[in-house]
Amino acid sequence: MTDPSARPTRAQQRRQTEARILTEARQLFAELGYERTTIRAVARAAGVDAGLVMHYFGTKDELFSRAAMLPADELPTGSADQLAEALLDSVAKRLVSEPAASLAVLRSMLTNADAADRYRAAGQPQLSQIAAAIPTPDAELRANLLSAIVHGVIIERYLLRFGQLADASPEQIIDLLRPCFQTLATMPAPSSTDDPSTDGPSTD
């Protein structure tokens, strides 16, 4: 006889259904973007009625907000070297397992202003944390460059699928990125005497 206690409760069934809907929504938002993804398509992919999706999540915007919720990377508060390695670890995870939530936002933000605003708001605290760990006057610029590299790699690998980056192993990509990340995170800023723009007028 089946143990009644082994059957999922109504609350558990709801959580499972919500999770399934969110999984399918992330995939569709990542593949199609915000504008082309519909509540009906998400419902069909999740095997539920469209009305149930709206009952659980309300509007498409609210569904997108939940589906594209991005957990912040856990970055160390130690040295710049440790920061660089933590960022590389974060990239490696995204290279091993397709980051559906990130892709949903990255594709959608190109056509939806709310998605772009949401992504900026979610990323700003981490940019500030990265900049705080870099011991150079141009730390904010370096933090933005590191972020741009991460986004560029993800977009090229999963959305554009351009060239060898789409098929290269995570280990190979990380090995090539490591010197760049270490340089941006740790190399001292050039002194003003090295900047040609600071030279005096030519006597020629």
N, C-alpha and C positions, 0 to 999 in steps of 0.2 A: 504493500500500500504506500502511495506517495505521501511523504511527510508534508502536511499543510504548511508547516513553518518554512519549508524550502521554497515555496512559491513567493515570487516578488510581491511586495505590498503595492498598493495603488500609488503611493508616493515614489517607490522605487521604479515602477513602470513609467511614471511620468518623467523621472530623471533620465531613464534610458531612452525614452522617445525624444526628449529634448536634446540629448547628446547626439542621437542619430541625425536629427534635423540639423544641428549645428555642424556636424561633420560634412554632411552633404552640401550645406550652404557654403561653407568655406571652400569646398572643391569647386562649386559653380562660380562663386565670386572670383576665385583665382583663375578659372578658365575663361570666363566670359566678361568679367568686370561688373561693376555695380549696375550700369544702365541696362545691360542685356539679361541680367539674372532676374527671374520672376518668382514670386511666391509659389505659383503653380508648379514651376519646374523644380523648385526645392522640395515641395511636397511629393511630387511624383518620384524623385530620386530617393526620398526617405521612406516611401511606401505608406504615406499618410494622406489624409484629406487636407486640402489647402486651408479649409476653415480651422483645422487644428493648429496649423502653423501660425495663423493669425491669432488664435486664442492664446497660444503660449507666448508669442513674441510681438503681437500687435502689428506694426507696420514693417515694410521692407527695411526702412532705415534702422529700426530698432533691432531687427534680425541681423543686419549687417554689423551694427555696433557690437553685438554679442559675438558674432562669428569671427570678427576681425580683432577681437580683443587680444592685444599683444602683451605677453608677460615680459617684464623687463629682465634683461640679462643680469645675472649676479656678477658684478665686477668687484675686484678686490680694492681695498683702500690702501694698499701698500705701494710698492715702487712702480715706476713707469714700465720697467721690464715685466713685472707681474701683470700689469694692465694689458700690455701687448699680447702676452700669452693667453690671457683670459678672452680677449677679443678674437684671437685665432681659434680658440676652443669653441667659441660661439659660432664662428663661421663654419668650422668643421662639422658641427652638429647639423647645421642647415644644409650642408653638402651631402651628408649621409642620408638624412631624412627630409623629404620635401616639406618646407615650412608653409603649409597651406594658409594659415592666418596671415602671415607676412605677404604671401603672394596675392591674397585676396585684396589687401590694402594697396599694394604696389600697383596692381593692374587697375584697380578702381579709382585710385587717386588721379590718374591721368584724365579721367572724364568726369569726376565728381568732386566738387570743391569741399564738401563736408568730409569726404574720405581723406583728402589732403590735409585739411585742418586737424582731423583726428590723429593722423600719423605724426604731424609736427608736434602736437601737444603731448603725445605719448613718448616721442623720442627726445624732447628737450631735457628732461631730468637726467637722462643717461648721457647726453652730450655734455652737460655741465659736469657730471661726474668724471667723464673721460678727461675733459679739459683740466679739472682740478688736480689730476694725477700727473699731468705733463709739466715738467719744470722749466718751461720756456715762456718768454713773453708772448709768443704767437700760439699759445696753447689752444685757444678757441678755434683758430684756423686749422690746426693739426687735427683736432677732434672732429671737425667737419670733414676733413679729407679722409680720415679713417672711416667715418660713417659712410661717406660716398663710395669708398672702395667696397665696403661690405654690401651696400645696396646694389652696386654695379655688378658684383659677382653673382648675386642671387638673381638679378634680372636677366643677365646674360645666360646663366645656366638653365633657368627654368622657363622664362617667358620668351626670350628671343631664341634660345637654343642655337646660339651662333658659334660656329667653329668648334675647336677641340675642347673648349671650356665645358661644353655640355656633357662630354664623355670622360673627361679627365678624372682620375681618382682624387678623392678628398686629400689624401696624403701628398700627392704631387702638387696640388694647388696650394695647400698650406705651407709646404716647404718653400715654394716660390714667393709666397706672400710674406713669410716671416722677416726677411731682411728689411722689406719696406715698412712693415708695422713697427719693427724695432727702431728703425731710423726716425720715423715720425714721432714715436713716443719718447725717445731718449736723446737723440742727437741735439747738441746745443744749437741755438739759433745763430746764423751767421752774424758776425760783428758788422757794424755799420761801415767799417773801413773796407770790407769786402764787397760793398755794394757800389757798382760803377756809377750809380745815380748820385752818389755823395761826393764824387770827385769834383775838383774845381774846374773852372772853365779851361778849355783847351788853349794852349799858347800857339797852336799851329796857325 
